[in-house]
Amino acid sequence: MTIAPSRLVTPPPDRSRPRSTLAGRGTSTVLPLVVKVVLLGLVAGLAIAVTPALVRDGSWVFVGGLWAVVVVLLAVYATKRAVPLKYLVPGSLFLVVFVVYPILMTAQLSSTNYGDGTRGTKEATVTRIIGASAVQVPDAPSYTLAVGTTGGVADGPFTFYLVDEATGDAFAGDAEGLTELGADDATITDGVVTEVPGVTLLTRSQINDAGQAGGGLEGFTVPAGENSVIRQQGFSAVELTSPLVYDEAADTITNSETGEVYTPQRAASGDRSYFTAEDGTRLSDQSWGESIGLQNYVRAFTDPAISSDFISIFLWTLLFAVGSVGSTFFLGLALAVVMNDDRVRGQRLYRSLILLPYAIPGFIALSIWSGFWNRDFGLVNDLLGLDVNWLGQTGTARLAVLLTNLWMGFPYMFLICTGALQSIPGDLKEAASLDGANGFMQFRKVVLPLLLVAVAPLLVASFAFNFNNFNAIQLLTEGGPFSPANPTAGGTDILISYTYRLAFGNAAQQIGFASAISVLLFILTGLLAAAQFRATRSLEDVNR
């Protein structure tokens, strides 16, 4: 008897079940696509809009970086490939823009002499030196002045629109010289150019702002003759001539009346150059911004006035960072241990009260504490019945800073210690108890090592933060007290506040030098953090 093989029969489709609609599937697909296209279009459009201004300013590095970012975004998000990059690219871009780029720019700035008196370029300095020696050309015409630009009102490029007050003839003047204007080229009202097609005319306020130090109109002149230029004088313009002639090829300034030749020579300080004659006479005290190599770093270690302060401030910075982290950690840990005991009633209320200092903005808390430490009407002296000039003496001021930082920082340590304690299994403590360990031994041998494994990276980060805790010093003591013999370095200054004072606090700002100190701080903080991470590596054995 032969048995026929069974056939596979496909069951008919169940038409009672609803089919997934293409409309629903399309909605979930089309909407993200539209959002993606719009966002990528905005990025590309922004790059296209910004590029002309960057090209006009000659910022080719920014142009290249901008379009590199656009290409990366389009390559990653315009396709369905490179899925991991879709998550890595945003964080990487933010890391480069907000961390790597500022570090590189600070390092680059540290090799320059940028600061007060050296903000301008060499070309602008030469123009100012020649302009300062210029006198009005006899019988030369005077002009009404309007300033126009086809770019920004602060940085130009600028053009002088001049009307001869005697003849009424109109001219446009730029760095190339004068060009006569026709009747259709500009609108003249009451002897002043009031409108030029395609050109923005600056208001008087904008002219004043653009003529300030570092502005695009600073030192701007229009060549008018062999040795004469037209220069702004208030809101008019006059033709001036100078005995000084600059030879760009030889990089010299020659006095045509005396024949004296001045060449750029580096000053004894090593951070500035001046046009100087052979006998050492300076043509002017005006200098310019330039690269000076490692001179700022050499100065930081060799200038006695700076190196002596640097060492003492560095030691106090270490003490401040270690003291702040140590005191806040031990107080926060002690409170966390107490509040983690189930026998304590009202734990939520107590924890909320402990966290209150952490909820107050730091700048407000520091400003309030600055008043608390006041000798005459401060809360501390009033409550304790003392008459201590807390912020007027170095020792008490440092103590006040540490105590204030303790009050502001222990809630954070309490918070992370509470989380670490609650993550430790209770079975471990029970096992230790069965082995005869009392409460203190359980904490020292079991709880503390496991807790340190969790909080050690945060302690290192807290140390790095306090090592550069500018707000705590600036808002509480402003770095003081200061001694009459040394008004630059205060008794509570840490390295970052000292750097800030060098850059912005003195009459003459030294931004290039302060950048060099910042680079040294960056390296020093990194080395200390690396050493601390290496020291905490032994804690890894706890979990093995």
BELQUI-V187142 format. One record per run of one state. SS is the DSSP state (H for helix, E for strand, - for the rest). FROM is the first residue (numbers start at 0). TO is the last residue. If there is no record, write none. Layout:
# BELQUI-V187142
ss = [SS/SS]
from = [FROM/FROM]
to = [TO/TO]
This chain:
# BELQUI-V187142
ss = [-/H/-/H/-/H/-/E/-/H/-/E/-/E/-/E/-/E/-/E/-/E/-/E/-/E/-/H/-/E/-/E/-/E/-/E/-/E/-/E/-/E/-/E/-/E/-/H/-/H/-/H/-/H/-/H/-/H/-/H/-/H/-/H/-/H/-/H/-/E/-/E/-/H/-/H/-]
from = [0/21/56/59/77/82/109/111/112/121/132/134/136/141/152/155/164/169/174/176/180/186/189/191/195/199/201/203/210/220/223/227/233/235/241/243/247/251/255/260/266/272/276/281/282/290/291/294/302/303/339/346/354/355/359/361/372/378/384/389/392/393/422/425/434/438/467/469/474/482/483/485/486/494/505/510/543]
to = [20/55/58/76/81/108/110/111/120/131/133/135/140/151/154/163/168/173/175/179/185/188/190/194/198/200/202/209/219/222/226/232/234/240/242/246/250/254/259/265/271/275/280/281/289/290/293/301/302/338/345/353/354/358/360/371/377/383/388/391/392/421/424/433/437/466/468/473/481/482/484/485/493/504/509/542/543]
